[in-house]
Amino acid sequence: MKDLRGKVVLVTGAARGMGKLQAMNFAREGARVAITDIDAAELEKTAGEMRDAGHDVYHYILDISGREACFRVVEQVESDLGPIDVLVNNAAIAINETVLETPEEHFRRITDVNYLGQVWMMQAVVPGMVRRGSGHVVNMCSVAGKVAAPYLGAYCATKFALIGITDSIRQELRGSGVDFTIVNPGYISTGMFEGSKPPLLTRWVDPQKVADAIVDAVKKNKAEIFVPRAIMRLAAFMRGLGLPKMMDFQFHYLGLGKSFADMKKERGRPF
């Protein structure tokens, strides 16, 4: 999809952070952008900023954990803007708790948003893409979907699942004209993981670099990207060797074991 001018792009979880930057980037490319979020106040603010900048944007309140709600919003977006050309599955939540201390409520909520919500959005959007013979889906996964970290067990599990289902649907729809991109960011300074400490050999990365890489991936039809590329690919390679105890030792030495122990819990945000 080399030219995004006039294309309809739907970005979930776009009221702030990575989603907001992605929406801005696609709008600068000339796309017509629909943004969704559960945070009504921030969503309205972001939509206003985009309109003030001269962009064509529509906004919709959406909790993607509800399958029916996803279908309703997709129907409304296509009524307002036309068929969706690009779906960016960005919405996600995270909380730092040990596996044994994570309550059922948190496990279910994180799974409903980070994994099932992405599935519901694909089920709502992708059939139309298949009928038209074109479309692109961007699933915001994570290097945490390749290499799990302590204190983020529930979050990591959903990212592993999202990578797996993206691999499945990509193969199922091979030759359909619908393409998929897996995005694996590392330590991105959006505030979502505020209080965390990147281990040795890594650093905080400007989220704008991720947003830029996503637009580039859609235009060049890349199946999977890592940001930053070298060190995140190395981490995935280490796990892929099938030597978990060796990996555990190395990651402990680098400081990954305590990386998320002091991550701040964003109590002010909807959970």
C-alpha positions in Angstrom: 0.0 0.0 0.0 2.5 2.6 -1.2 0.1 5.5 -1.3 -2.0 6.2 1.8 -3.7 9.3 0.5 -7.5 9.0 0.8 -7.3 5.6 2.6 -9.5 5.0 5.6 -7.4 4.0 8.6 -8.8 2.9 12.0 -6.6 3.1 15.0 -7.7 1.7 18.4 -6.5 3.0 21.7 -5.6 6.3 20.0 -6.4 8.9 22.7 -2.8 9.1 23.8 0.7 7.5 23.6 1.5 5.3 20.6 -2.0 5.2 19.2 -2.2 9.0 19.1 1.2 9.2 17.3 0.2 6.6 14.8 -3.1 8.4 14.0 -1.2 11.6 13.5 1.3 9.9 11.2 -1.4 8.3 9.0 -3.2 11.6 8.8 0.0 13.4 7.6 0.1 10.8 4.9 -3.3 12.0 3.7 -5.3 9.2 5.1 -8.8 9.7 6.6 -8.5 8.5 10.2 -10.9 7.1 12.7 -9.7 6.9 16.2 -11.2 5.0 19.2 -10.5 4.8 22.9 -12.3 4.1 26.2 -11.1 7.4 27.6 -13.7 9.8 26.3 -12.1 13.1 27.5 -8.6 12.3 26.1 -10.1 11.0 22.9 -12.0 14.2 22.3 -8.9 16.2 23.1 -6.8 14.3 20.5 -9.5 14.5 17.9 -9.6 18.3 18.4 -5.8 18.6 18.1 -5.9 16.6 14.8 -8.7 18.7 13.4 -6.9 21.9 14.4 -4.0 20.6 12.4 -6.2 20.3 9.4 -6.6 16.5 9.4 -9.7 14.5 8.5 -10.5 12.6 11.7 -13.5 10.9 13.3 -13.6 9.7 16.9 -15.6 6.9 18.6 -15.7 5.8 22.2 -15.0 2.1 22.3 -14.1 -0.6 24.9 -12.7 -3.2 22.5 -13.2 -6.0 25.1 -16.8 -6.2 23.9 -17.3 -8.0 20.6 -20.6 -6.5 19.8 -19.3 -3.0 20.5 -16.4 -3.6 18.1 -18.8 -4.6 15.3 -21.1 -1.6 16.0 -18.2 0.9 15.8 -16.7 -0.7 12.7 -20.2 -0.4 11.0 -20.4 3.2 12.1 -16.9 4.0 10.8 -17.6 2.5 7.4 -20.9 4.4 7.3 -19.1 7.7 8.1 -15.9 7.2 6.1 -16.2 4.2 3.8 -14.6 0.8 3.8 -11.6 0.5 6.1 -8.3 0.0 4.3 -6.0 -0.2 7.3 -6.7 -1.4 10.8 -4.2 -0.6 13.5 -4.9 -2.8 16.6 -3.1 -0.7 19.2 -5.3 -0.7 22.3 -3.7 -2.4 25.3 -3.3 -2.2 29.1 -0.5 -3.4 31.4 -0.1 -3.8 35.1 2.9 -5.1 37.0 2.0 -8.0 39.3 3.5 -11.4 39.9 1.7 -14.3 38.3 0.6 -15.7 41.7 -0.6 -12.3 42.9 -2.6 -11.3 39.8 -6.3 -11.4 40.6 -8.8 -13.0 38.3 -10.2 -9.6 37.5 -6.9 -8.3 36.1 -6.2 -11.5 34.2 -9.5 -11.4 32.5 -9.4 -7.7 31.8 -5.9 -7.8 30.3 -6.8 -10.8 28.1 -10.1 -9.2 27.0 -8.4 -6.0 25.9 -4.9 -7.0 24.7 -5.9 -10.3 23.0 -9.6 -10.9 22.5 -10.2 -7.2 21.6 -7.7 -7.4 18.8 -9.4 -10.6 17.6 -12.9 -9.0 17.7 -11.6 -6.1 15.6 -10.1 -8.4 13.0 -13.3 -10.3 12.8 -15.3 -7.1 12.4 -12.9 -5.5 9.8 -11.1 -8.2 7.8 -14.0 -9.9 6.1 -14.7 -6.7 4.2 -11.1 -6.4 3.2 -11.2 -10.0 1.9 -14.3 -9.2 -0.2 -12.6 -6.2 -1.7 -9.3 -8.1 -2.2 -7.2 -5.5 -0.3 -6.4 -4.3 3.1 -3.7 -4.2 5.8 -3.8 -5.0 9.5 -1.2 -3.8 12.0 -1.1 -5.7 15.3 0.8 -4.0 18.0 2.5 -6.9 19.7 5.7 -6.6 21.6 9.1 -8.0 22.2 7.4 -9.2 25.4 5.5 -11.5 23.0 8.8 -13.2 22.2 10.6 -13.0 25.5 8.6 -12.8 28.8 9.6 -10.6 31.6 8.9 -11.0 35.4 6.1 -8.9 36.9 4.3 -8.7 33.5 3.1 -12.3 33.1 -0.4 -11.5 32.1 0.7 -8.8 29.7 3.3 -11.0 28.1 0.9 -13.9 27.7 -1.5 -11.8 25.7 1.3 -10.6 23.4 2.5 -14.2 22.8 -1.1 -15.0 21.9 -1.5 -12.1 19.6 1.7 -12.9 17.7 0.5 -16.5 17.3 -3.0 -15.6 16.0 -1.5 -13.1 13.6 0.8 -15.8 12.2 -2.3 -18.0 11.8 -4.6 -15.6 10.1 -1.8 -14.4 7.8 -1.3 -17.9 6.5 -5.1 -18.5 6.3 -5.5 -15.4 4.1 -2.4 -15.8 2.0 -3.3 -14.6 -1.5 -6.4 -12.8 -0.4 -4.9 -9.3 -0.8 -5.0 -8.7 2.9 -1.6 -8.2 4.6 -0.6 -8.2 8.2 2.2 -6.6 10.1 3.4 -7.7 13.6 5.0 -4.8 15.5 7.4 -5.6 18.3 8.5 -2.5 20.2 11.0 -2.7 23.0 11.2 -0.1 25.8 9.2 2.7 24.4 8.9 5.9 26.5 5.1 6.5 26.2 4.5 6.5 29.9 2.7 3.1 29.9 5.7 1.5 31.6 6.8 4.5 33.7 9.0 3.6 36.6 10.6 0.6 34.7 14.3 0.3 34.2 15.6 -0.9 30.8 18.2 -3.6 31.3 21.8 -3.4 30.1 22.3 -3.1 26.3 18.9 -1.5 25.9 17.5 2.0 26.3 14.3 4.0 26.2 13.2 4.7 22.6 11.3 7.7 21.2 7.8 6.5 20.5 7.8 8.6 17.3 10.3 6.2 15.9 7.9 3.3 16.3 5.0 5.3 14.8 7.3 6.1 11.8 8.3 2.5 11.4 4.6 1.4 11.4 3.7 3.7 8.5 6.8 2.5 6.6 5.8 -1.1 7.3 2.3 -0.6 5.8 3.7 1.1 2.8 6.3 -1.6 2.2 4.1 -4.5 3.3 6.5 -5.8 6.0 5.3 -8.9 7.9 7.1 -8.1 11.1 9.2 -5.3 12.5 11.3 -4.8 15.7 12.0 -1.4 17.2 14.8 -1.0 18.0 15.7 -3.6 15.4 19.1 -5.2 16.4 18.7 -5.7 20.2 15.1 -6.8 20.0 15.8 -9.3 17.3 18.6 -10.6 19.4 16.3 -11.1 22.4 13.8 -13.0 20.2 16.6 -15.1 18.8 17.9 -16.1 22.2 14.5 -17.4 23.2 14.1 -19.2 19.9 17.2 -21.3 20.6 15.1 -23.3 23.0 17.5 -22.9 25.9 15.4 -21.1 28.5 17.7 -21.6 31.5 20.6 -20.1 29.6 18.3 -17.2 28.6 17.2 -16.8 32.2 20.8 -16.5 33.4 21.7 -14.0 30.7 18.7 -11.8 31.3 19.2 -11.9 35.1 22.8 -10.7 34.5 21.5 -7.9 32.3 18.9 -6.8 34.8 15.7 -7.9 33.1 14.6 -9.7 36.3 13.9 -6.4 38.1 13.1 -4.3 35.1 9.4 -3.9 35.7 9.3 -4.4 39.5 8.8 -0.7 40.2 6.6 0.2 37.2 4.0 2.7 38.2 0.4 1.6 38.3 -1.7 4.1 36.4 -4.7 4.2 38.7 -6.0 7.3 37.1 -6.6 5.6 33.8 -9.6 3.4 33.0 -8.8 -0.3 33.7 
